[in-house]
Amino acid sequence: MRVRSTWWSVTLIAAVAVASSAASSPKAAKPAPSPGGNSGSGGSGMSDQTVAALHAAQDSLVLGPYVARFADLRKLLSVGDFAGAAKLAHDCGAAAGDAAVNPKEVAARAVVVAMFRGYEGEATALNGDVVEAKRILSSVERLDVGNDLKALAAVAQGYADMTILDLDSATRNEYRAIGLARRTVAPVLAAAAEVWQGDPSRALRELQALVGVGATGSQAKLYAGCAALAADEPNQAHVWLGKAQADLGYQPLWYLASGLTAAAHGNLDEAAKLLAEGAEREKGDLRRCAFVAAVVSSARGQSADLSPYVNSVPPNYQRIAADLGAAPSQEAAEQALRHPSWWWSQNAYGGELAALAARAEPQPAAAAAGGSGGGGGESAGAGGGGGAAPAPNGSPASGATPASGAAPASGENATAPSDVDVRVDAAQAFNAYQNALRNLAAGRTAEAERGLRSAVELYHAFAEGWLALGHVQAERGAWAEAGRAYNHAATLRPDWPEAWFGMARAADAAPRPAEALTDYQRSLAAGLKGEAASFARERVAALGGK
């Protein structure tokens, strides 16, 4: 297997190729940057400035040798030497940062340093230290590079989160990345999260649509393979994993999905090889490949012990382990492998192996319904103890406790919003925001704007929602509306330079020059970087500021 690229380099390599092919083309006049986007180049999702910097680094006598080391990093990752890759990236990044370059190459040097830190962060996450990986990746966002590279660093933190199945943090980092450069990053992790949350068919449809969007298409292919397995479609999984192999076939997740695909097709020998290699690459606490490899051994008629891995796998794996351990047999292991959906969503496995064990060995008769803790019969309550039946329309029963997450339906406090109400509104707003970003990635801007309006109406303190709404309105030239949205974002998060920059652009378009000058200056004081910062400085000078 030949691995060409990684989390970090998969689009940057394409961007260099775009730069090479476009190097002789005359440059178009530079437009004013959009507050939330990047111009993109050749469909790679990378800005023209980053592409030019990569091309300059490649041709530089000083920086060119460092660019050549990216191939060495990819080789180390491809053989699973994550610790070696992290060290090489760290050393090269430090040396490149200290390299003496001429003034025209300063931007190229910053891009090279950012790339090495990206590699170091990825390799560190794959080596099992997600906290340190995210610290390294977050440092890229403080470099003087374009928002496209900062967005890749932010979404790479999301991919690091996925190595430990922290879905919430992963999607938050992805949304942050999309806010930085929505043409660079597509909502792949938001769609992938649905694989583990129990809606794999929807996830598969969304991931297939995202394969060609922005700079994250290879990740969409890998997660589409996982989604196909979770939907019990191993033939589709085989296709998508094959497409992802060249770019991401070094990751433990690829080996896990490929091993489960082979097992679902009955090729246990191939499954054993893939999962054994994946187990070697699992450096962190999560040991899914090792666990499934043991199940494959059992299905091949060999002795296997799942107990060393039970505390290092998700709950659905643990339930499978318990049922396989209750009545171990080759048949039960084979059945577990014939159902690839069991290994993804937390709720996909429903105890079918326990039923198989029950048929093999008769169990004592069940206790009568309505016992103090028993499952009860058809008249038993939802809690399993024979209590009150569920209230109509999905509302909680009258005896529900606060722990059930239900707000009181009546009483003296019914008119005051509770903490639960706020959490529910925030969750609904987050879902509306997530759907809006999907619509935006698919080019459905009107639907995206409606969704973002809904998000901020549900949860007025949703700063990310206001900022994204401002970006969408600015894109269609509705600067008055965009200015109001940016004002909400800046009020909630005065440390966000993008919000002040958006307010400045809106005031500039009005025109309200004094207000625009103040807001441009605030955006720069808050740390605005890249092309937007250059534009802001130009406008400050033009408006008579300093």
N, C-alpha and C positions, 0 to 999 in steps of 0.2 A: 504494500500500500504506500502510495506517495502522497504525503500531506503537503499541500501548497501553502496554506494559510491558517490563521487562527482567529479567535474572537476579535483580536485587535487589528490584525493586518489584512483581514479578508477584503476590505474595501479600499484600504490605502494602496494596495498593490494595483488594483484597478485604476485608482486615481493617478498613479505614476504613469500608467500606460496611456491614460487620457491626456496627461500633460505632454508626453512624448509625441503623440499624434497631433496635438494642437499647438505645439511649440512655435511653428512657423506661421500660424494664423494671425492676422491682425487683431488686436484687442479692441473689443467694443467699448464704448464709453461706459464708465462705471456708474450704475444707478445708485440712488440713495438706498442704504440697506433697510430691509424690512425689520421692524423691532423684534420679530420672533422667528425669522427664517434665515436661510442662507441661499445664495444664488444657485448653488449646485453646479456640477460640471459633468457633462457627458452621461448623465443618469447615475453617476456614482454616489450622489448624495453629498459629495465633498465640495466645499467652496472653491472658487477659482483661486483665492489666495493660498489655500492649503495645497492645492494641486501645483501651483507655481513654486511654492516653497519646497515641496518634495522634489520637483524637477531640478531646482537649483541645488538642493543637497546632493542629489544623485550625481550632478556634474561637477561638484566642488572638489578641489584637490584635498581640502581639509576634511570635509564632511562625507565625501564619497566612501572612504573606507568604513565609516561607521554604518552607513546605509547597507553596505555589503554584509555586515554582521547580522542583519535581520534574517538572512537565510540560515545562519548557524543557529539562531534562536528557534526557528521553525523546525529545524532538524531535531533539536533537543526535545521540543514539545512532542514531536511525532513519535519519538521512542519512549515517551513517558518520563523523561528526566526533568521533572518540573523544578526540582531544587536547583539543578544545574542551570536551567534556563533563567530562573529568577536571579541567580548570582551574576550570570553573564550580562543580563539586561541591566542590573544595578550598576555593575562596573562600567559598562559602555555608556550608560546614561550620565554617570558622574564625569567620565572623561570627556564626553561630547560637550557637556555643559561648561567645562573649563577650557575648551578648545578656542584658540585665538582665530577669529574670522574677520574678514573685512566688513565694513558697515552694511553692505548689500546682502550679506549672508546671515545677519542676526536673526531675521525671521525664520530662515531655513534651519538654523541651529535650534531655535525654540521648538520647531516641529519635530526635529530628530530626538531631542530630549523627551518630548511628550510621548513619542512612540516607544522609546525604551522604557519609560515609566509604565506605559500601557502594558507592554510585554511583561514587565516585572510584576505588575499587579495581577495579571491573568495567571502567570505561573505560580505566584504565591497562593492564590485562591485554590488552584488545582492541587497544590501541595498541602492543602488542609488548613491554612491560616486565613480565614475569610476576613477577620477584623483587620489584620495587617494589610491584606490585599486592598481593602476598601480605603484604608488610609493612604496607601500609595496612589491609587487611582484618583482619589479626591485631590491630590496635589497637582494633577494635570489641570484641574479647573482653575488653579491659581497662576498658571503660566500665561504669558502674553501670546496666546494662540487663538485661533478662530473658534467660534461657537460650535463648529462641526466637530472639532477634536474634543472640546469640552463635553459635548453631547455623547461622543463615543466613550469618554471616560465615565460619564454618569451611568450610561446603560451597561457598561462593563461591570460596574458595581452591582447592577441588577443581576447580571449573569453569575457573578460571584455569589449573590444571595441564593440563586437557584441551586447551587451545589449543595446547599444545606436545606433546600425546600422552604426557604423563608419567602413565601409568595407575596406577602404584603409589602415587605421591604423591596423586593424585586420590582414590583409594579410601580411603587413610588419612585424608585430611581429611574425607571423607564419614562414615567410621565415628566419627571424633571428634565430628562434628556430631550424629550420631544419639545418641551418648552424652550429649550436652548436652540434647537435646530430641527424643526419638524420634517424637513426634507431629507435629513440624514438618518433619523431613527423612526422606524415604524413601530406600532404597538404590538410587537411580537410576544413579549412576556405577558402582557395582559391577556392575549389570546391563549398562550400556553398555560397560564394559570388555570384555565377552565378544564384542562386535561385532568388536573388533580382535584378540581372542585366538582367533578361529576358531569360535565357537559362536553364530552370529547368530540361528538359529531359537529357541534357548533365550532369548537376550537379548530377542527380540521378544515372546515370551510373558510374560516377567517385566516388561518395560517397559509392556506393555498393562495389566497388573494394577496398575501403580503410578501410572497416570494420575490417579486420583482420591485418592491418598494424600498427606496432609500438604501442605506448601507447595511441593512440587517437581514438580507434575503437568505443567506446561508443558515442563519439561526432559525429562520422560518421553516426551512426544509427539514432541519433536524427535529424541531418540535412537531412538525406535521407528521413525521414518522412515528413519534411517540403518541400523537393524537390518534393516528390510524390504529395503532395497537390497542389503545384504550377503547376504541370503538369496535374492537374485534374484527379489524380489517387487515390481517397480516400481509395480504398481497400488496395493498397500497403502502403499508409500512415499508416493505422491501424496496419499493420504487423510491420513496422519499429518502430513506436512509442511504440508498445508493447515490442519490444526487448530493447528499450532504457529506459523503465520505471524504471527498478530496479536500474539502475545507475544514471540516470539524471531526474527522474520523480518528482523532487522537484522544478525544474526551471519554471519560468513563461512561457518561450518559449514552454516547453513541454505541459503546460496547454492550451496555445493558439492553438497549432497545434492539440492537442487532441480534444479540443472543436470544432474547425472547421471541424475535421473529423467526429465527431458525428453529427454535423449539416448537413454536406453534405449527410450523410446517413439518414437524416430525424428524428433523435433522438434528438429533441430539449430539452427535459427535461434533458438528460445527458449532452448536450452541455451547458445548463445553469449552471449546477452544476460545471462542469470543469472550465468554464470561470469565474464564481464567485470566485472560489478558486484561479485561476490565478490572478484575479484582486486584491485579498488580498495580493498577493506576489509581485505585481508590486510596488516597492518602489521608483523608479526613475521617470524621467520625461516622459518616454514612457509608454502609457496606452492603449496598444492594446487590452488586455483581457477585460478591462472595456468597451471599445468601442464596441467590437463584442458582449459582453454580452447584451448591450443595443439593438443591432440589433436583437439578439435572442428573447429578450422580445417583440419587435415589431412583430416578426414573430409568436409569440405565442398569439398575439392579445392583448397584454398588452401595456399600455402607456410607452413610452421610450423617453428620451431626450439625443441626441448625443452631444449637444452643449458644455457640460462641458469638453469633451475629444478632441474636434476638434483640439486644439492647441497642443495636446500631442500625435499625431499619424502621420504616414508618409503621403506623398502627395496623394497616391492612396486611403487611407482611407478618406482623406479630400474630394476627388472628389466623393467618394461613399456617404459621409455624405451630400454633397451639393445636389446630385440628389435624395437621399431619402428625404431630407428636402423639395425639390421642390414639390414633390407629395407623401407625406407619405402614405403608405398603407401596410397592412400585406403581400399582394402579392409581393410587391417590396422587402420587407425584406427577404421573403422566397427565392426569386430569387437570391439575393445577397449571401445567404448562400449555395445555390445549386452550386455556382461557386467558389470553394475554391482557384482557381488560382488568382482571383482578389485581394486577400489579401496579396500577396507576392511581385511579381515584380512591380516596380514603374509604368510600362507601360501596365500591363496586363488588367487593367480595361479601357475599351474604351467608356464609357458613355452609356452602354446598359440600365441602369435604367432610364436615361433621355429619351431614346426612348420609354420605357414602359410608362413613364408619358405622353409623347406626344400622345400615342395612347389613353390614358385614358382621356386626355383633349386637344382638338384641339388647335394648336398654330397659331399665325399670319403667313401669308405667308412670306417666306424669301426674303430679299432684293435682287435686281438684282445684277448679277455678276459684278465685277470690281469696286465696291465702294471703298471709301478711306480706310476703315479698314475692310471691310467685307470679308467673306470666299471666295467669288467669285465662278464662275462655273468651268467647266473643263479647261477653258483657263487661269484661274488665276495662278499666279506664286506661287512658293513654300513658299513664305513668307506670302501668304494669301491676298495680296493686288493687284493682277493683274499685277505684275511686270514681269521681265524677266523669261523665262523658265529655268529650271536647265540646266547647261552645261552638255555635254555628259560625260560618264564614271565616273559619280559621282563627277567631279571636280566642283569648285564653279562657279557661274555665273560671267560674266565679271564685274558686278557692285557690287560684294560682298565687304563688309566692313571688316576692320581688326578684328572686333568682331566676325566674323564668324569662325575664327580659320584658315583661308586659307592663305598661303604664296603667295606673288605676283608671277604670272606666267611669267611676263616679266618686262623689265625696267632696269634701271641702277643698282639697288640693287639686281638683280636676282641671281648673282653669289655668293653673300655673304650669309652664313647661318643665318637665323633669329632666334629669340627666339622661334618662333613657330616650326621651323625645329628641334631645339634641343629638344623641348618638345615631338614632334612626335617621334623622334628617341628614346628618353628615354622610352616613352610609349610602343613602339614596342619591345624594349629590355626587358622591364619588363614582357611583355606577353611571349616572348621567354623564359625568365628565369622561369616563372611560369609553362609553359608547360614542360620545362626540369626537374623541380622538380617532376612533376607528373610522367614523364617517369622514373625518378630515383626511386621513391617510388614503381613503378610497376616492377622494376628490369631491365628496358630497358636502360642499362648504355650507350650503343653506341649512341642511340637517344638522351639521356640526354646530353652527351658530345657535340654532334653536336648543340643542342639547346643552350647550354651555350656559345659555340664559336660564334654562331649567335648573342647572346645577347651582348657580349662584342665588337663585330665588329660594331653593330648598335650604341652602346653607350660606347665609350672607357673609360669613367670615371665611369663605373659601378663597384664599388669595390666589392659588394656582388657577382656579376657575376664572377669576376676574382677569388675570394676566392673559390667559389663553383666549378669552373672549375679545380682549382688546386687540390681540394679534389678528384674529379672524376679521374683525371689523376694519382694522387698518389695511388688511390685504385688499378689501373691496373698496377702499377709499372713503369709508364712513368715519372721518376723523373726529367729528363731534362725539359720536357714540363711543368710539375707541378711547377718546380722552377721558370720558367718564369712567369707563371700565379700568383704564390704567390708574386713575385717581383712587379707585377703591383698592386696587392691588397695592399701590404705594402707601396708602393709609394703613393697611394691614401689615405690610412688610416694607417699611421704609429703608431697609438694607438691600432691597433688590434694585440694582441699577437699571435692569430692563424696564421696570415700571416707570421710573423717572424718564428714561429715554423715550418711551412711548408717549408719555405726557408732553415731552418737549416737541416731538414730531407732530402731535395733534395741535399744540399751540402754534407751531410754525406754520401749519397748513391753514390756520384760521383767517388771517394771521394775527397773532398776539405776540409780537417780538420780545417784549420785556419778560413775559411769562416763559416763553420758549428759552430765552437765555438762562433764566434762573434754573429751569428744569434740566437743560443740558449740563449746566455746571453741577447740579446735584447728582446727575447720573454718573459723571466722571468722578466726583468725590466718593460715590458709593462703590467705585471699582469697575466701571464699565471697561471692557477690553475689546481687542480685535478691531474689525472693520467698523463696527458701530462706534467705538471710541474715537477712531480717526475722523469719522463723519461728524461726531459731536464737537470735536475740537475745531474742525473747519467752521461749523455753524457758530460756535462761541466767538471765534475771531470775526466772522462776517457780521455778527450782531453787535459787535463793539465790546465784547467782554475780554477778559484776560485769562 
